[in-house]
Amino acid sequence: MTLAETALPPSQETRALLIAAASIAILAAVWIFQGLGYAPCELCLTQRYAFYAAIPLALLTALLAGRSAHGLARVGFALLALVFAASAVLAAYHAGVEYHWWAGPTACTGGPGSLDVNDLVNTLNSVKVVRCDEVQLRIAGLSLAGWNVVASAVLALYAALAARL
């Protein structure tokens, strides 16, 4: 079996299972980082939704492909491509917030919510906010949001290609 056949097998069912496996692996990686003490911010948690949605959708697509419902399987791949494209856009937005190219949500970027000193002190004493505009970990120069842009874009392209084959 060649590298091309391994990466893009002829079976639609196998392609869908590869997408599910990649989504599981990505979620496992972020959970491991979280277990090691890298707390996710609000945007990080939101970015995980795409992978949570992709797993059952990819498994359903594999099931449809295995039952020779190739037209429905193509629809599944197209939906997966849209899910991952949206994930790539959200991750790019988050990476831009980290690089301070644009403002992020005030809930996690330190915006001045309340001007009442008593409310501010009470909030500071009771809530630990993980900031969306501060990178906790870089791997090979990219933050986890940056790596999510790469992973989501690759999975979006893979699913779109699988939908066309």
C-alpha positions in Angstrom: 0.0 0.0 0.0 1.4 3.4 -1.0 1.4 6.5 1.2 -1.3 8.1 -1.0 -3.5 5.0 -0.5 -2.9 5.1 3.2 -3.8 8.8 3.4 -6.7 8.6 1.0 -7.9 5.1 0.9 -10.3 4.1 -1.9 -13.1 3.2 0.6 -15.4 6.0 1.6 -16.0 4.1 4.9 -12.3 4.1 5.7 -12.0 7.8 4.9 -14.8 8.7 7.3 -13.2 6.5 10.0 -9.9 8.3 9.5 -11.7 11.6 10.1 -13.3 10.2 13.3 -10.0 8.9 14.5 -8.3 12.3 13.8 -11.0 14.1 15.7 -10.6 11.7 18.7 -6.9 12.1 18.6 -7.1 15.9 18.6 -9.6 15.9 21.5 -7.4 13.4 23.4 -4.4 15.7 22.9 -6.1 18.8 24.2 -7.5 16.8 27.2 -3.9 15.7 28.0 -2.7 19.3 27.8 -5.5 20.3 30.1 -4.6 17.5 32.5 -1.0 18.8 32.5 -2.3 22.1 33.8 -2.9 24.1 30.6 -6.4 25.4 31.3 -8.4 26.2 28.2 -10.0 29.6 27.7 -13.5 30.3 26.5 -12.5 30.3 22.9 -10.5 27.0 23.3 -13.5 25.3 24.7 -15.7 26.6 21.9 -13.3 25.3 19.3 -13.7 21.8 20.6 -17.4 21.7 19.5 -16.4 21.0 15.9 -14.5 17.9 17.0 -17.3 16.7 19.3 -19.7 17.1 16.4 -17.4 15.5 13.8 -17.0 12.2 15.6 -20.6 11.0 15.4 -21.1 12.7 12.0 -18.0 10.8 10.6 -19.2 7.5 12.2 -22.6 8.0 10.6 -20.9 8.8 7.3 -18.8 5.6 7.6 -22.0 3.6 8.3 -23.7 5.1 5.3 -20.7 4.4 3.1 -20.5 0.8 4.4 -24.2 0.3 3.4 -23.5 1.6 -0.1 -25.4 4.8 0.5 -22.7 6.7 -1.3 -24.8 9.7 -2.1 -25.7 10.2 1.6 -22.0 9.5 2.5 -21.0 12.4 0.2 -23.5 14.7 2.0 -21.9 13.6 5.3 -18.4 14.4 4.0 -19.7 17.8 2.7 -21.1 18.5 6.2 -17.8 17.5 7.8 -16.0 19.8 5.4 -18.3 22.7 6.5 -17.8 21.9 10.2 -14.0 21.9 9.9 -14.0 25.0 7.8 -16.0 26.8 10.4 -13.6 25.4 13.0 -10.6 26.8 11.1 -12.2 30.2 10.9 -12.9 30.3 14.6 -9.3 29.1 15.4 -7.9 31.8 13.1 -10.0 34.3 15.0 -8.6 33.0 18.3 -5.0 33.1 17.0 -5.6 36.7 15.9 -6.8 37.5 19.4 -3.6 35.9 20.8 -1.4 38.0 18.5 -3.5 41.1 19.4 -4.5 41.7 15.8 -8.0 42.3 16.9 -10.0 42.3 20.1 -11.5 39.1 21.5 -14.5 38.5 23.7 -14.5 40.8 26.8 -15.3 37.7 28.9 -11.8 36.4 28.5 -9.6 39.3 27.3 -9.7 41.5 30.4 -12.1 44.1 29.1 -13.4 46.6 31.7 -16.8 45.0 32.4 -18.0 46.8 35.6 -16.7 50.1 37.0 -18.1 49.5 40.5 -15.0 48.7 42.7 -16.9 46.5 45.1 -18.3 44.4 42.2 -14.8 44.2 40.6 -13.2 43.1 43.9 -15.8 40.4 44.5 -15.5 39.2 40.9 -11.7 39.0 41.2 -11.9 37.0 44.4 -14.4 34.5 43.1 -13.5 33.9 39.4 -10.3 32.7 37.8 -10.6 33.6 34.1 -8.2 32.1 31.6 -7.4 34.8 29.2 -8.0 34.2 25.5 -5.4 36.8 24.4 -2.5 35.1 26.2 -0.8 32.0 24.8 -0.1 29.4 27.5 1.8 27.0 25.2 3.6 27.2 21.9 4.7 24.1 20.0 7.1 24.7 17.1 6.2 28.4 17.3 2.4 28.0 17.0 -0.1 28.3 19.8 -2.7 25.5 20.2 -5.2 27.8 18.4 -2.7 28.1 15.6 -2.4 24.3 15.4 -6.1 24.1 15.4 -6.2 26.3 12.3 -3.8 23.9 10.6 -5.6 20.7 11.7 -9.1 22.0 11.0 -8.1 23.3 7.5 -6.5 20.0 6.6 -9.5 18.0 7.8 -11.9 20.4 5.9 -9.9 19.8 2.7 -9.7 16.1 3.3 -13.5 15.9 3.9 -14.2 18.0 0.8 -11.9 15.8 -1.3 -13.6 12.7 0.1 -17.0 14.1 -0.8 -15.8 14.5 -4.4 -14.3 11.0 -4.8 
